[in-house]
Amino acid sequence: MTDVEPNMTSYDETVKNFTWDVPPDFNYTRDVVDAWARRDPDKLALLAVGPDGSNAVRHSFHDLSVAANRAARFLNELGVRKGDRVFVMLPRIPQWYFILLGCFKLGAIPMPATMQLQPRDIEYRIRRAEATVAITNVEGTEKVNAIKSRCETLTTTISVNGRVERWVSFDEGMASASDNPFDGFATAADDPMLIYFTSGTVAYPKMVLHTQASYGIGHDVTARFWQDLKPEDLHWTISDTGWAKAAWGKLFGQWRVGAAVFLWDARGKPDFDLILRLIGAYRVTTFCAPPTIYRALVLQDLKRYDFSSLRHCLSAGEPLDPETIKVWKEHTGTQIYDGYGQTETVNIVANFRCLPVKPGSMGKPVPGFDVAVVDDDGNVLPPGQEGHIAVRIEPERPVGLFKEYWHDPEATADAFRNGWYYTGDRAYADEDGYLWFVSRADDVIISAGYRIGPFEVESALVEHEAVAEAAVVAKPDPQRGSIVKAFVVLAPGFEPSDELAADIQRHVQSVTAPYKYPREIEFIDELPKTVSGKIRRVELREAEARRAAEG
């Protein structure tokens, strides 16, 4: 199917003529899902399968429109109103869609979260956002119950796929709710729509606030130009529902285009054989996965699988190595096209079907965005010179950028300055306008597609009785890109040992999301610090990079 003509046939012409079309009033559920339900009610919107790839359930746009109306009515009857924050922690199940679409229709603000969060993570998010509602499955209710008494604003708790004492049943509420159209609250294009939490370097996660237009319309370019989606496509993005990647590939741009979304209720460690079998079994046409997944997939015997339906493949999260791209193309016939963006943005730099791919490059700026490499003062740097990846926001701010770090004006001001949005990543541009990723500008660790703030891990480490001080950095790793490595100064009375390192690792896994734990611990006598006493993570990180280079 690789002979399908791309949506963008001329990059230069598209960039030259591109304009954003944003109406003053916009509601994603009403103006996209409900609109498709009226236009083509039986059109497939969502194909959901169980953990083993069976029990496929097809949801049309009509089905989703009805479910969204019921969810909106159900939540509204419980007292949820426009502007209320709703903590949503669910696995990859259709109810996640029903709830988010219902919240959008209400004007309530969902806060998607990964099931890997531990009670302390959950408490921080609910308290920081002053959330009034928490929605999770039976497994998640135990975690919320552990911290519920300390969350003063939390008045409503809703369980999905099971009844729990003192929790409202979502399934029963949906069954009794009317499916008549719900039009209770109007939303403007600039009204708050969604909050994601993103990792920071010197504090706990920041709240990234998106508006109805920034995601509901902004992801048009993600789906049309990078993912190259068409109404007849079945698109599969492998992502946890708690990450912004789910917004990129499971929800917004896909349905604006009219493509269907494939949803696999993955539990536990990825089953790479099953992933490959599902592509052929369900005739997936476009596929997106993080580099970690691709690196594992190409280790399978790819000759055993059916890739005849695939026409376009994508990757994001970190640069993908040329060898993996080569092996994948040899066996599937499809090139992997890298894309770049953040929790704070839609897709802003990408490789496109209409342009030659330079292996290892991020690609070129997405139409609708003026992305450049700039210095600290906002001056555009010449080709070959490393600087900040930045998005021009003056004289006109592009659709697709977050509105602000909610309740954090200092962080917002630091990101939006000199007429640019500074992404916090560094790169250089070549003579042809392609961008080449260099590193994070701060200490955030990117491991297997996860963004991990060292502060959270360090805070968990020092809670262990044996840890006096700790610093966390990224260590290069061929499979995950980077792993979390901790440098630990022991408290008096403790001696380094493999057993102690393992106990410290288990402690971190128990108090924060497991993906954050340090996969390697090195005991040292003293941490490098500045004159003012701040830990010089950069010194530790550079030492790890030198070790990796030396083999």
C-alpha positions in Angstrom: 0.0 0.0 0.0 3.0 2.3 -0.1 2.0 3.7 -3.5 -0.8 5.8 -2.0 -0.1 9.5 -2.8 0.9 11.6 0.2 -1.4 14.3 1.5 1.5 16.8 1.1 3.1 16.6 -2.4 5.1 19.8 -2.2 6.7 20.8 1.1 7.7 24.3 0.0 4.2 25.1 -1.5 2.4 23.8 1.6 4.6 25.8 3.9 4.1 29.0 1.8 0.3 28.6 1.6 -0.6 27.2 5.0 -3.0 29.0 7.2 -4.8 28.1 10.5 -8.6 28.1 10.4 -9.8 28.6 14.0 -13.4 29.6 14.7 -14.1 31.7 17.8 -16.1 28.9 19.4 -14.9 25.3 19.3 -15.6 22.1 21.1 -13.8 19.0 20.0 -16.5 16.5 20.8 -19.3 18.6 19.3 -17.4 19.8 16.2 -15.5 16.7 15.3 -17.1 13.5 16.8 -20.7 14.6 16.7 -20.1 16.1 13.2 -18.8 12.8 11.9 -21.8 11.0 13.6 -24.2 13.2 11.6 -22.2 13.0 8.3 -21.3 9.3 8.3 -22.7 7.6 11.5 -21.6 4.1 10.6 -18.0 5.1 9.8 -15.5 3.2 12.0 -13.8 5.4 14.5 -12.3 3.0 17.1 -11.4 -0.7 16.9 -10.6 -2.0 20.3 -9.1 -5.4 21.2 -8.3 -7.1 24.5 -4.9 -7.9 26.0 -4.5 -11.0 24.0 -5.6 -9.3 20.8 -9.1 -10.9 20.7 -12.6 -9.7 21.6 -12.5 -7.0 19.0 -15.2 -4.3 19.4 -15.9 -1.8 16.7 -17.1 1.7 17.7 -18.6 4.0 15.0 -18.6 7.7 15.2 -22.3 7.4 16.1 -21.4 5.1 19.0 -18.8 7.5 20.3 -21.2 10.5 20.0 -23.8 8.6 22.1 -21.2 7.5 24.6 -19.9 11.1 25.0 -23.4 12.5 25.5 -24.1 9.8 28.2 -20.8 10.5 29.9 -21.3 14.2 29.9 -24.8 13.8 31.4 -23.6 11.3 34.0 -20.8 13.6 35.1 -23.0 16.7 35.1 -25.5 14.9 37.3 -22.7 14.3 39.7 -22.0 18.0 39.9 -19.1 18.2 37.4 -19.1 21.7 35.7 -17.1 23.6 33.2 -13.6 24.2 34.4 -13.5 21.4 36.9 -10.4 19.3 36.9 -10.9 15.5 36.5 -8.1 13.1 37.2 -8.4 10.1 34.8 -6.2 7.1 35.3 -7.2 4.2 33.0 -5.6 1.5 30.9 -6.1 1.4 27.1 -9.9 0.7 27.2 -12.8 2.4 25.3 -14.1 4.0 28.5 -11.1 6.3 28.4 -12.5 7.8 25.2 -16.0 8.1 26.6 -14.8 10.0 29.6 -12.5 12.4 27.8 -15.1 13.1 25.1 -17.7 13.7 27.8 -15.4 16.0 29.7 -14.6 18.0 26.6 -18.3 18.4 25.9 -18.9 19.7 29.4 -15.9 22.0 29.3 -14.4 20.0 32.2 -10.6 19.6 32.1 -9.4 15.9 32.2 -5.9 15.2 33.5 -4.9 11.8 31.9 -2.5 9.7 34.0 -0.6 6.5 33.5 -1.6 3.4 35.6 2.0 3.2 36.7 1.5 6.1 39.1 1.9 5.4 42.8 -0.2 7.0 45.5 2.3 9.8 46.1 2.2 10.7 42.4 -1.5 10.7 42.4 -1.8 12.8 45.5 0.6 15.4 44.1 -1.5 15.7 40.8 -4.8 15.9 42.5 -3.7 18.5 45.1 -1.7 20.6 42.6 -4.6 20.8 40.2 -7.2 21.0 42.9 -9.1 18.3 41.1 -12.6 17.6 42.2 -13.1 14.2 40.5 -11.0 11.0 40.2 -11.8 8.3 37.7 -10.0 5.0 37.6 -10.4 1.2 37.4 -10.7 -1.1 40.3 -7.0 -1.5 40.5 -6.5 2.2 40.7 -9.1 2.8 43.4 -6.8 1.2 46.0 -4.1 3.8 45.2 -6.6 6.7 45.3 -8.1 5.5 48.6 -4.6 5.6 50.1 -4.4 9.3 49.7 -8.0 10.4 49.4 -8.3 11.9 52.9 -5.4 14.3 52.2 -7.0 15.7 49.0 -9.4 18.3 50.3 -10.8 19.3 46.9 -11.6 15.7 45.8 -15.3 15.2 46.3 -16.3 12.6 43.6 -14.6 9.2 42.9 -15.8 7.0 40.1 -14.8 3.4 39.4 -14.7 1.9 35.9 -15.2 -1.9 35.1 -16.3 -2.8 38.6 -18.1 -1.7 41.7 -16.1 -0.5 44.7 -17.4 0.5 48.1 -18.0 4.3 48.4 -17.2 4.8 44.7 -19.7 5.7 42.0 -19.9 3.1 39.3 -19.2 4.6 35.9 -20.7 1.6 34.1 -24.0 1.8 36.0 -24.1 5.5 35.5 -23.6 5.2 31.7 -26.3 2.5 31.5 -28.9 4.8 33.1 -27.8 8.1 31.5 -29.9 9.5 28.6 -28.2 9.4 25.1 -30.0 12.6 24.0 -27.7 15.3 22.8 -26.0 17.3 25.7 -25.4 20.9 24.9 -25.0 22.3 28.4 -21.8 24.3 28.2 -20.4 26.3 25.3 -16.6 26.4 24.9 -14.5 29.0 23.1 -11.5 28.0 21.1 -9.2 29.4 23.8 -11.0 27.7 26.7 -9.0 25.2 28.8 -9.4 21.6 27.5 -6.8 19.3 28.9 -3.9 19.2 31.4 -0.9 16.9 31.1 1.8 16.7 33.7 5.4 16.8 32.5 8.7 16.2 34.2 10.9 19.0 35.6 14.5 19.2 36.7 14.3 21.1 40.0 10.7 20.5 41.1 7.8 18.2 40.8 5.9 17.8 37.4 4.5 21.0 35.8 1.0 21.2 34.6 0.8 21.7 30.8 -2.5 23.4 29.9 -3.9 23.0 26.4 -7.0 24.7 25.0 -9.8 23.4 22.8 -8.1 24.7 19.7 -4.5 23.9 20.6 -5.1 20.2 20.6 -8.5 19.8 19.0 -7.4 21.7 15.8 -3.6 21.9 16.2 -3.2 18.2 15.7 -4.5 18.5 12.2 -0.9 18.9 11.1 0.2 15.9 13.1 -2.3 13.7 11.3 -2.3 15.2 7.8 1.3 15.9 7.1 3.4 13.6 9.4 1.1 10.6 9.9 -0.3 11.2 6.3 -3.7 9.9 7.4 -6.7 9.5 5.1 -10.3 8.6 6.0 -9.8 5.0 5.0 -6.8 4.4 7.3 -6.7 2.3 10.5 -4.0 4.0 12.6 -2.2 2.4 15.5 0.0 4.5 17.9 1.5 2.4 20.7 1.2 4.6 23.7 -0.1 4.6 27.3 -3.2 6.7 27.7 -1.4 8.7 30.4 1.0 10.3 27.9 0.6 13.1 25.4 1.6 10.6 22.7 -2.0 9.2 23.1 -3.3 12.7 22.2 -1.0 12.7 19.2 -1.9 9.3 17.9 -5.1 8.0 19.5 -7.6 10.9 19.7 -7.4 14.3 18.0 -5.9 14.6 14.5 -7.0 11.1 13.5 -10.7 11.8 13.9 -10.4 15.3 12.4 -9.2 13.5 9.3 -11.8 10.8 9.7 -9.3 7.9 10.1 -10.1 5.0 12.5 -7.9 4.3 15.6 -6.7 0.9 16.7 -6.6 0.4 20.5 -4.9 -2.6 22.1 -5.5 -3.0 25.8 -1.8 -3.9 26.5 -1.0 -4.9 30.1 2.4 -5.5 31.5 5.6 -5.9 29.4 5.1 -5.5 25.6 4.5 -8.7 23.7 6.5 -8.0 20.6 5.3 -11.1 18.7 1.7 -10.1 19.3 2.3 -6.5 18.2 3.5 -7.8 14.8 0.7 -10.3 14.5 -1.9 -7.7 15.3 -0.7 -5.4 12.4 -1.6 -8.2 9.9 -4.6 -9.6 11.6 -6.5 -6.3 11.8 -5.0 -4.7 8.6 -3.4 -1.8 10.3 -2.4 0.7 7.6 -0.3 3.3 9.5 1.8 2.5 12.6 3.7 4.6 15.1 5.8 3.3 17.9 8.7 4.7 20.1 12.3 3.7 19.1 12.5 1.3 22.0 9.6 -0.8 20.5 11.1 -0.7 17.0 14.5 -1.9 18.3 12.8 -4.9 19.9 10.5 -5.6 16.9 13.4 -5.9 14.4 14.9 -8.6 16.6 11.9 -10.8 15.8 11.9 -13.0 12.7 10.1 -10.5 10.6 9.7 -12.9 7.7 7.0 -14.6 9.7 4.6 -11.7 9.7 2.1 -10.1 7.3 2.8 -6.5 6.6 0.8 -6.2 3.4 -1.6 -3.7 4.8 1.1 -1.3 6.1 1.7 1.8 4.0 3.3 4.3 6.4 5.3 4.0 9.6 6.4 6.6 12.2 8.4 7.0 15.3 8.8 9.7 18.0 10.2 10.3 21.4 13.9 10.2 20.6 16.1 9.8 17.5 15.9 6.3 15.9 19.1 4.6 14.8 19.7 4.1 11.1 20.2 0.3 11.4 16.8 -0.2 12.9 15.2 1.9 10.1 17.1 -0.2 7.5 16.1 -3.6 8.9 12.4 -2.5 9.3 12.3 -1.2 5.7 13.9 -4.4 4.3 11.2 -6.6 5.8 8.1 -4.4 5.7 8.7 -2.2 2.7 8.0 0.9 4.7 10.3 3.7 5.7 10.1 4.9 9.3 9.5 8.7 9.5 10.7 10.4 12.6 8.6 13.2 14.2 9.4 15.6 17.0 7.3 17.5 19.5 6.5 17.6 23.2 3.8 17.4 25.7 3.6 21.2 25.2 3.1 21.0 21.5 1.7 19.1 18.6 4.1 17.7 15.9 6.4 20.6 15.0 9.3 19.0 13.2 9.1 15.8 11.1 10.2 13.8 8.1 7.6 13.7 5.4 6.8 11.4 2.6 7.3 14.2 0.0 10.9 14.8 1.1 14.1 12.7 1.1 14.8 11.2 4.6 18.2 11.9 6.1 18.8 9.0 8.5 19.2 10.4 12.0 17.7 13.8 11.2 14.6 15.2 12.9 13.4 16.4 9.5 12.0 19.9 8.7 9.5 22.2 10.5 5.9 21.2 10.1 3.7 23.6 8.0 2.2 26.2 10.3 5.3 26.4 12.5 8.4 28.5 12.2 10.9 26.4 14.0 14.6 27.5 14.2 17.8 26.9 16.1 18.4 30.1 18.2 20.7 31.4 20.9 19.8 32.6 24.4 18.8 36.0 23.0 16.5 34.6 20.2 18.9 35.1 17.3 18.6 32.5 14.6 21.9 30.6 14.4 23.7 29.7 11.1 23.7 26.1 9.8 26.0 23.8 11.8 25.9 25.8 15.0 24.2 24.2 18.0 21.5 26.1 19.9 18.0 25.9 21.3 15.1 24.4 19.3 12.5 27.2 19.4 9.1 28.0 17.8 8.4 31.6 16.7 5.4 33.1 18.6 5.4 36.6 17.3 3.8 38.4 15.5 1.3 35.5 15.5 1.3 32.6 17.9 0.7 29.3 16.0 -2.1 26.9 17.0 -0.8 23.8 18.6 1.2 25.3 21.5 0.1 24.9 25.1 -1.3 28.0 26.7 0.8 28.0 29.9 2.3 26.0 32.7 -0.7 26.3 34.9 -0.1 28.0 38.3 3.6 28.4 37.3 4.1 31.9 35.8 7.9 31.7 36.3 8.2 28.5 34.2 5.9 30.0 31.6 7.9 33.2 31.3 11.1 31.2 31.0 9.7 29.1 28.1 8.1 32.1 26.2 10.7 34.8 25.7 12.4 36.8 23.0 9.5 36.1 20.7 10.0 32.4 20.8 8.9 29.3 22.7 12.0 27.5 23.9 11.5 23.8 23.8 14.3 22.9 26.2 16.0 20.8 23.5 19.1 21.5 21.6 19.9 20.9 17.9 21.6 22.3 14.8 20.3 22.9 11.3 22.1 21.8 8.2 22.4 23.7 4.9 19.1 22.1 3.6 17.1 23.2 6.6 17.0 19.7 8.3 17.3 19.7 12.1 19.6 17.4 14.0 18.8 16.7 17.6 21.8 17.1 20.1 20.4 16.8 23.6 18.1 18.2 26.3 19.1 21.6 27.4 18.2 20.7 31.0 18.6 17.5 33.0 15.4 15.7 32.0 16.1 12.1 31.1 14.5 10.5 28.1 14.4 6.7 28.6 12.4 4.3 26.4 10.3 7.3 25.4 9.5 8.3 29.0 10.5 11.8 30.1 11.8 11.5 33.7 12.6 14.5 35.9 15.6 13.7 38.2 14.2 15.7 41.1 11.4 13.2 41.6 13.8 10.2 41.6 16.3 11.9 43.8 13.5 12.8 46.3 12.5 9.2 46.4 16.1 8.0 46.9 16.9 10.2 49.9 13.8 8.8 51.7 15.7 5.5 52.0 17.5 5.3 55.4 20.8 4.4 53.8 20.9 7.4 51.4 22.4 10.6 52.6 22.6 12.3 49.2 21.7 11.3 45.6 22.0 12.6 42.0 20.3 11.1 39.0 21.4 11.4 35.4 20.9 9.8 32.0 23.3 7.0 31.1 23.5 6.1 27.3 21.9 2.7 26.6 21.7 1.0 23.2 18.2 -0.4 23.8 16.4 2.3 25.7 18.4 5.3 24.4 19.2 6.2 28.0 18.7 4.7 31.4 18.3 6.3 34.8 21.5 6.1 36.8 21.8 7.2 40.4 24.9 8.3 42.2 24.4 7.7 45.9 26.3 9.0 49.0 25.6 6.6 51.8 24.6 7.6 55.3 26.9 6.8 58.2 26.8 3.1 59.2 26.0 1.7 55.7 28.4 0.0 53.3 28.0 -0.4 49.5 26.8 -3.7 48.3 24.7 -5.2 45.5 22.1 -6.1 48.0 21.8 -2.6 49.3 21.6 -1.2 45.7 18.7 -3.7 45.0 16.9 -2.6 48.2 17.2 1.1 47.2 15.8 0.3 43.8 12.8 -1.6 45.2 12.2 1.4 47.5 12.0 3.9 44.6 9.7 1.5 42.7 7.4 1.4 45.7 7.0 5.2 46.2 6.9 6.5 42.6 6.0 5.2 39.1 8.2 2.1 38.4 9.5 3.5 35.1 11.4 6.1 37.0 13.5 3.9 39.2 17.4 3.9 38.7 18.4 0.8 36.7 22.0 1.4 37.9 23.3 2.7 41.2 26.9 3.8 41.8 28.0 4.5 45.3 30.4 7.5 45.6 31.9 9.4 48.5 30.9 12.9 47.4 28.7 14.5 44.7 30.2 17.3 42.5 28.6 20.6 43.5 28.7 24.3 42.6 30.1 26.9 45.1 26.5 27.5 46.2 26.0 23.8 46.9 23.9 22.8 43.9 24.6 19.4 42.4 26.4 19.5 39.1 24.5 16.8 37.3 26.1 17.9 34.0 29.5 16.7 35.3 28.1 13.3 36.1 26.3 13.1 32.8 29.4 14.0 30.8 31.4 11.4 32.7 28.8 8.8 31.7 28.9 9.9 28.1 32.7 9.6 28.1 32.5 6.1 29.5 30.0 5.0 26.9 32.2 6.4 24.1 35.2 4.6 25.4 33.2 1.3 25.4 
